[in-house]
Amino acid sequence: MPSKIIKTAFLLGAGLGTRLRPITENMPKPLLPIGGRPMITYAMEHLRAIGVQRFIVNTHHCAEKYSEAFPDGNWHGLPIIFRHETMLLDTAGGIKNIEDLIEKDERLIVYNGDIITNLPLEPIIDRHFGGKAQVTLALRSRGPLTNVNIDSTGFICDMRNTLHNPGVQSCLYAGIYIMEISFLQRLTAGKIESIVLPLIESIRENPRSIGGIVIDEGFWYDLGTIEEYNKLREQYL
């Protein structure tokens, strides 16, 4: 049984932030300030608390801003590796693009760079190692888009109603998941693709390959609109 340690976190930082324009025209969304510091540092703080030892961040839009925000290439002593995408590869393509940076016996925790949450991460770690899934998603029972379905044993049985399997509960994907490195074999280098498609194909082949866990504790914000961003920024003043 492997140790329940996840050393590497992949933070998704390459998006264009189109829903937050014009404030993202010259700034990646994860670097927008909240409480006087970049939004992405809240994710880093959250991950450091569970023992993550390094961060990988993919970049594209205004990539030079990341170097300006982290001139020493680290955050509170933890190294940050930036991997630039000359063209946006989406989530699956972005993960495949960092495969050479990951050791063969590692696993990743993937974290959206535009969420702020303090939901406890220990339950998803326990669920991932206990359920022995290839990928385990953090879910919320309520939210603006409940389009991930779980079955009675806590495995994902559908996403976006693709497989027409409602399971026992429809949930919100919380933007955090743990992935075994072996899952990267399903991904194609250079292919622009959402991670949802490989996840669905994995479920088709093995209904117990993609796990999920509902974690409703704590707060969770998706900074998707200017209104949401301004509201949260006011809370952190």
Sequence and secondary structure as in RCSB ss.txt:
>XXXX:A:sequence
MPSKIIKTAFLLGAGLGTRLRPITENMPKPLLPIGGRPMITYAMEHLRAIGVQRFIVNTHHCAEKYSEAFPDGNW
HGLPIIFRHETMLLDTAGGIKNIEDLIEKDERLIVYNGDIITNLPLEPIIDRHFGGKAQVTLALRSRGPLTNVNI
DSTGFICDMRNTLHNPGVQSCLYAGIYIMEISFLQRLTAGKIESIVLPLIESIRENPRSIGGIVIDEGFWYDLGT
IEEYNKLREQYL
>XXXX:A:secstr
   S   EEEEE     GGGTTTTTTS GGGSEETTEETHHHHHHHHHTTT  EEEEEE TTTHHHHHHSTTSEE
TTEEEEEEE SS  HHHHHHHTTGGGS TT EEEEEETTEEE   SHHHHHHHHHHT SEEEEEESSSS   EEE
 TTSBEEEETTSS    SEEEEEEEEEEEEGGGGGGS TT    THHHHHHHHHH TTSEEEEE  SS EEE  S
HHHHHHHHHHT 
